Amino acid sequence: MSARLRVLVVDDEAAILRFLKPALEANGYDMSSTATAADAVKRIASDAPDVVLLDLGLADGDGKDVLRQVRAWSDVPVIVLSARDREAEKIESLDLGADDYVNKPFNVGELMARMRAALRHRMQRNAETPLLRVGDLEIDAVRHRITRGGIELKLTPKEFELLSFLARNAGRVLTHRQILAAVWGVAHTSDTQYLRVYVGQLRQKIEDKADDPRIILTEPGIGYRISES
């Protein structure tokens, strides 16, 4: 029998903890919890959970401070759970290293899907596989070759780099800043219009309908997420 994955929930709302525990256990996770930012950092360091669900509004500080500290030494998947729905909060959390952001109240099915995506992303990143698959797209990082349904697609080098970066993070919300820094460099993190042009070009080449995309999805005001199916 495979070991159950361990989830650390960092939240000071008793109702949320009562709601999450049976849901997580029913989906094969072991849950532990803490209500403070200070203890969260200690627990992540000492217990090495497989995934962290992190509220931003904690009694002793902001959950973003936990992200800042933990990302200095750990790549543990972190999904932010918060009632704060401002785009700026989401963008800052993602830029600090959160793998995803789920608004409260949330659907259990959606949360489980986001957790699975974050865990898969960590595994793919650690494996550094040269061959990526997204739906019927196959991305060969060694040959710089992309096929869809066995037919090769003609992409420019920068389009290939952009699609590869999105595919390596399939299922994960990526901010404009994260994408621009990774593909074009930190000097271009404000060139969002430039990014939109390239995404539009990619959609023309890989989507069935560029004006109704199913592969590269827009997260309004935040960035993009590439579909996993």
Secondary structure by P-SEA (a helix, b strand, c coil): ccbbbbbbbbcccaaaaaacaaaaaaabbbbbbbccaaaaaaaaaaccccccccccccccccaaaaaaaaacccccbbbbbcccccaaaaaaaaaacccccccccccaaaaaaaaaaaaaaaaaaaacccccccccbbbbccccccccccbbbbbcaaaaaaaaaaaaaccccccaaaaaaaccccccccaaaaaaaaaaaaaacccccccccccccccccbbbbbbcc
